[in-house]
Every structure is written in structure tokens, then in C-alpha cells.
Amino acid sequence: MNQTPQYDSLEEQLLSSLLEKLNPVEEGAKQQHDQRELKDWQRIPSWDDHTWDTFLLLGGRGSGKTFAGARNVLDHLRRFGNKARVGCGGITQGDARDVQAEGESGLITMAPDEFRYNRSLGEAFHKNGGYVKFLGSEEPGRWNGPQWSLLWCDELALWNEESYHQAQFGLRLLEHPRTIITTTPKARKFVRQIADHPRTLRRRRTTYDNDSLSAYALDKFTEQYGNSTLGRQELLAEWVDDIEGAYWRREWIENGRLTAVPANVTLRRVIVSVDPAGAHKAENCETGLCVAGVGTDNRFYVLDAWGVRTTPEAWARAAVALYHRHKADRVVAEVNYGGDMVVSVLRGIEPSLPIKKLTATRGKMVRAEPISSLYEQGKVSHIGYFKDLEEQMCLFPVVEDILKDQLDSLVWALSELSGAVPVDRSRRRHLTIVGGSKPYLRPWGEKVGRI
């Protein structure tokens, strides 16, 4: 549940724009009617069938799952009239607006003449008396209170999990309130539990099942992702769990995931790490930003993780804003690509900023291996869900052409923090160093010389 930080100052608002969490949209919803009909696999079989509570549609990109969600919501509003109260939830408030309300297959776009739509408040009133509220998952508290006859959760696998549970407590109107979930499958534990529940009606469709997509788009997707793990997940709508040889397992991350640092734990140190990109053009890597802390319980907590393509001055402002937001002790920054420029651009934003320069003298695999061991031992908790970071972790080093900058910033932060924690040398892991001819065996946590 990658949550957008809430900042008060102008400088902190810049961070929000850097992280591209607010997407520009056209003023007002698109005024066009969508006359497409639902296919059998997209349609809820019957509102009178009380054998199911949740309609889960797992779909690849462009498979038609958003259209299915919107059309079924519209059917609910038409059927139940002024008794219908629908909560439409997206990853963020902006996603709910831009996709579920105003998108090409959105509810307002689909039937503009049936709604009185208040864009600024994120709510719509159906002509039959029903009410719709568009909310994001980034603020769970906003789901605490409203009551619903129907929930439509779009891309639930990327939600803040707490928001889903808060929304479920409000699902108590009509004789049999329901949930519609439209999502690309990601290996989130709570989503798998929903999918496996006996009262969940589950259907799956791939990108290739949508005959409305152009042959050019399908050929492009196939060429780029057809034989990849990402393609299995994003195009074929398959659950992709663990990849043989990857340094991280999704189970390790899920087992440690929390919504907040425990109340009985104080963070002894908090670090903001920066892994600067060589350039900020679109084709270049991102600048990775990570915030992590170590608690009085000797556990590690990942508090924030971002990746941005922007100017050095902009990512420096982002790093400083994160430093103040999380009351961090220092910023650690890799200087391989920028040297003293990295420090100078950070100090240009805040002259008194405590900074530690880090130089990578070992390969990524060697640096990452002891950090993956921390996860294996159950010593790391993610406070929330960090989609891009966790994808990088669970594909590394098997998939070579993925971005690794958020992963690098995570490794730098936890490496800096783990020096203050007693090392468990009883576990041994086998590591083959790239470029060498022999396996290299060492106790976890033991320092390794330059490679």
C-alpha cells in the first residue's frame, strides 16, 4: 500500500508532484455513451443468488475488467434505486476518479445522462436515487463510517489492505450487500485469501481475450512481455509467486507486513537513502528513495519507498522532505555516479543536512545477499505496500532488465542500519559471485572485501 505522504509546505507539495501521484485529467467527465454489452464472463449471474458474496474478476491489462466493474455497478444502481449506496475504491483518490469515474470504461463516461456528478467531492447521484462515492485506499480512515450496499474495489492487489477491511465493515445495507473486485493478480496474501474463500465467485481473463484490442497492441505486448514473468502476471492474469533463484520470496515480505510500527516499539534510528540515477531522461533509471528505521526490538521497518525520474534538484527536495517527515537521523547517498555533486545538491536544499556518502565497491548481488537474509529470518517489516520496490526485490537477480534503483536504495538503508544490530552468524547461505569460477560460502553478516 504505497501511500502518498501528506505534506503541508510548498516544498513538500513539490514532492507530491515529483512522485506523480496526481495525474492531470480533462475538466469534467467524457460525455459519451458506451453501448457495449457485458459478456457472460463479465456479468454477475444474479443479484438474487445468495450463494456468493464477492465477485472477483482477475484480468490482464486491457482484458475488460474495468468495464465489467462499471457496468455491474450501473446495473446495481438501476435495480435497487434509492436503496443503492456504492463505494467505488481505487488505489488512490485520483485513480478512482480517473479510472472508475471518468476513464474510457468509467461509470460516468458510460452513462453521463444518468448521473449528477460532483467531480470535486468525488460523488455522483444516479437518476433513480442511488448514491456513489469515489475514494482512494491511501487514507483508510475515510472508509471508516460510510455504509454501502455494494463495493467496487478496482486493482485491489495494489490497495492499502487496511482500507479494504475498513470498507468491509461498512458493507451492511440491503438484504445481501456484495463486493465486486477487478484486479490484475499480484501475490498479496489477503487477495489470495479472498480468492480462495468459498463464497467468492472467481473468474479470470487474459489480455488476449479482449477482441476489442488492436492487433498492433497485442503484437507489441507479446513481443515485449510474452515470455516474461511480468507478462504472465500482467497479460495472462496468472498468480506469480516466487521465481527460482530470486533473492526474495513474497512470503517473507507478506509475513512481516504491518500497517504501522507497533505502539510498544520506538525507532532508534531512521535513515533516508538515495540512489541517484545517472540522468533523468525517461529511458534512464530512476532515482531510488527509501526510508527505513531500526526499532528498540532490533527489527527493521521500511517506512517509505519511491522511484522518480527528475532533476537532481527535484529529487534532493524529495529526499529532504522525507527526512523531515520521518524525523530521520541522516541521509545516506550513493556517490558513484555523482561524486561530490550528490552532496552539494542536497546541501543546496538544506545546508545543515547530515549526510553520509556511500561508494559501491561490491556488486549488487553481494550487497543484496545479507539484506535478503534479514527478510528470510523475519527481521524486516514493510509498513504498507510498496508495489515497485517489491516487484524489483522478487525478480532480482533473475530478471536482468528490470529497474533496480528502489532495490538499491533499500539495500543501502538496511545495510547502514544493520550495523547496529547483533548479527546471527548461525545461518549460512550459498552465494555464487558473478564472474568467479567457484562458489563463495560465508556466514550471514560477515564483511566481504572489495570485488
Phi, psi and omega in degrees: 000079185290102189265138178283126179300147178258113184244152183257325186276165178298322180296321180287330175295327176300321178302318181299320180288326178299322183278003172054042178270347176248110183265132179293140177227163177292150177291124179082159179283156176290131184263084177210145180271140176252109185265005180295145178260153177290142171276166185303320184287343179269344191266135170295128186298316181194134175288343181271354179276110185265018179275352181228151178247328186232131174256109184252117178248106176271124184217148172288172179300130178074016183281345181105014184287325179293318176301318179298316179298313182296317182293322178292325174297317179298318177299320179298316180295319180293324184283317189260356172056228186286359174273350184277128173227113190243127173260116179256112186247133175243181179302313175230170176302319179296322178295319179299318179291310189285334183254302188284330180263303192253359182292175180304327178246023184284165185295315181289322177297323184294320184218067185298331182283351182264356186233148163254108194251124175255099186296319185292327179268350180066044180218155182219146180243120181281151184297337178273002177106352179288161183234140179230134176237130179258120184229158174255163181270358186287343179235090183304328183299334181289341177271354183272099179139305182298148177250148186225150167264339180208139171245138170240109182256109181264135183051051183301329182296347178251008182283161160290116186302323182299325179297321179298315182292321177297321179295322180297326178296333180271359183275083187212020176258157185067172182293324184218083178293150186229169174232134171251129178238125175238117186203151165281134184290127171235156185279064173263131185301315185290331178289321176297323178295320176297315182298325184272356182291139184296340180260018174260127175267110189250136175222152182223136175220149182262169175302325185285350178279351182268104182284359177274344179286144181290151178298327179297314181297317180297318179296321179295315178300316182296317181297319185278323191231001189302324183250025185247162174297319178298323178294321177301321182281309190275335181254316183267356177057042177263148171289120177250111183267266184245147179254130180301128180095348178290148184283340181237145172251141182298329179299321180298317181291313182297320182295332181263356187293137178226162174269343179199158173295133181307144184298333182271008181245133173252135178282117181284324177217145175228131185238136167256122180249144181232127174243092188291143173280159179290332179205170183246016175288159187300327184281350181273172180290167177274164164270123181269135177234131181220142174238126180217154179221163174242133186264175176292348175268008181063021172262159180253140183234120176270117190259329181205150176206130184219160170222128183225144170251105185200185182283159176304319180297323183288314179291333176294319176298320178298316180297318180294321178297319177295322178302315181285321183300318184262006179052051184286161179273327180195168173250131173249136186222132173287135185242015181302318186264345184237346181057222182292344178299324181299315179293317184294324181288326175292317179290336175294333176277317179216103186302329184268009184297124177286122186230140172240126179276137178237137178239126180282110177251356179236159180292161182301321182297318181291321179292325185281332188301312179292333178288321176297329177295325176300318178293318180300324180278000178074032184257003184235135175238131170271126177270085186112194182237124182243089191307301187294318178301312185292328174296316179298318181298314188276357175253346184276139357261018188292314180268113191280331189264023176269157171293147182230011189287322175291323175299316179299317181294325175298313181298318178299315183295311183288331175294318178296318183284328187289346176294342181265003185245136178304139184267134174272103184265011181278345182260139180233138181235149181265123183231124174262122182275129181299134180095348180262164182257350183233148174298151180240116184249130179208155175294147176299136176091348181286138181292144180241142180286180182295140177249000000 
